[in-house]
Amino acid sequence: MKRLFDDRPFRILTVLDCHTREVLATCARTNFRAYQVTEELDRLVALRGKPASIRVDNGPQFAGRMLDQWAYVNKVELDFSRPGKPTDYAFIEAFNTRLRSECLNASWFLSMADARVRIEAWREDYNHHRPHTSLENLTLAEFADQLRNARKLSSTLGQSPGQDQSPPCIRFDPGHLMGQVKR
């Protein structure tokens, strides 16, 4: 759990797109309730559309009725990790390690507002300014733009979203999100 300079703890909800690897949200709060998680998901759905599924850990913010109801209403599958098996979602664990080492451990946060600003700036840098060798040195934002353009081209050629005529690195799927609250 990260702490402010006055030793008050806070948590971070991290939401990643499994396909593009973009970090969609890094929400810092002193605590998280299920309704706050669903509010953030509603915000992301308004920006990006509904995912096919959301991979989550077994924290109380995710295991309650509120998220289950949200998923049912939105027709989104919840994919829970097995208790005690962080390797189920190694990508988000690796991301959270990077967030912790590059941002959280390297910063001294004066307030929650300061933490939110710095963490958001780090997220923007991670998505828009860091090339990834696994994506042929594209940034995550460039890769996501490439995917969106391929989807547009596909729709103009009359393909349905289920017909994948793209290169192997680009798939036409609705995307999957991963969410986790780091303590």
N, C-alpha and C positions, 0 to 999 in steps of 0.2 A: 504494500500500500504506500503510495506517495504521500508526502506531507508538505504542508506549507511551512514557511519560515518559523511560524509560531507553534509548530508541531501538530496542527490540526490535520487529520488525515483526509484524503479525498480519493475518489475512484474515477476510472475512465472507462466509458463504454466505447469500444472500438468496433467499427462496422466496415468490413472489407467486401469487395466484389470478388468472388472466387475466380471468375473468368478473366477480368481485366486486371485484377490485383490492385485496383484503385482503392485507396482508403476513403470511404464515403463519409465517415464521421469519426471524430474523436471527441466525445462529450465528457467534460470534467464536471463532477458534482461531489458534494460532500457525502451523499449517499444516493442510491438508485432504488426507486420503486418500480414496480411493473408498469404502472401507467406512464412513467417517464420514458421507459423503453419503448412503449407503443406509440407515444407522441413522437419520438425520434424516428421510428419506423414510418409513421404517417408522413412526416416531413420528407423522408427519403423517397417514399413511394410517389409523392407529388412531384419530386424532381426527376426521378429516374424510371418510374413505373414499378409494377409489382414483380418481385422475384418469384421464381418457381418454388424455391425453398430457402430456408434460413437455417444455418448450422449454428447451434448454440451449446454452451456448456450447461451444467445442471444447477446453476446458481438460482437463488429464490426469485430473482427478477425475471428469469426465463421459465421456471418450472410451475408458475402459478396459472390460475384460470384466465387472468386478463390477457396474457400473451396467447394462450390457447384459443381464446375467443377471437382475438384479433386475427390470428392465422386462419381460423375457420371462416370468418366473415370475408376475408380477403383472398381465400382459396390459396393459401401459401402453406406448404408443408414445413413442419418443424422437424429438424434432424438433430437430436440430442447426442452429445458425445457420451461415451461410456464413462461412468464415474471412475476417477483415478487414471484415466487414459488420455493425457494431454496430446499424445501422438496421433490421436484420431484427427486432429486438426493442426497438424504440424505447421502449416503455412501461417495461421494466425498466431501461433505460439512464437514462431520465428519473428513475425512482425512485431509482436509485443515486446520481445527481447530487444529488438532494434529501437523501438520507441523508448523503452526504458533506458538503454545505454546512451543513445544519442540526444535525447531530449530531457527525460525526467531526471536522470542522475546528473546531467550536465547543467541543470538549472536550479536556481533558488527562487521559488515562487513566493511573492510577497502577499498575494491574495488570490482568491478564486478567479477573479477577473483577469489578473496577471497570468495565472496558469492557463486559462482558456485561450487568451491571446497568443501566448508562446506555443502552446500545443497546436493550435490551429495554423500558425505560421509554419511550424515544422511539417504538419500534414500537407500544406500547400507545396512546400519545397519537395517533399517526398513524391507527390503526385506529378508535379510539373517541371522539375529541374534535375531529376536523377535518372540518367539512362540505365536501363537494365540489360545486361548481356543476354539474358534468356529471351528478351523481346527484340533482339537484333539492335540493341542500343537505342531503342525508343524509350521515351519516358512513359509512365503509366497513362498519362493524359493523351499522349500521341497515339498510343496503342488503342485506347478507348475510342478516340476519334476515327481511327482507321476502321475499327469494328462498326461504328455507326455509319460510316460512308459505305462500307461493304453491304450493310443491311439495306441502306437506301437503294444502292445499285441493284441488289437482289429483288427488291420490291418493284423497281421500274422494269426489270426483265421478266416480271410475272411469276417469280418463284414464290411459293408459300414459305413462311418462316421455317418450316420443318425440312425443307429441301436444302441440303447443304452442298453448294457447288463451290465453296470457297477453299482457299489453301488450308492445309492442316492446322495452321495456327489460328485461324478464324473460324469460329463456329457460330451458327445462328441459334443461340439459346437465350431464354429470358434472363439468364444470370442467376447466380446463387449468392446469397450474402452470408457472411459469418459475423456473429456478434459475440462479444465477450466483455464482461466487466472485470477489469483488472483491479485487484485489491492492493 
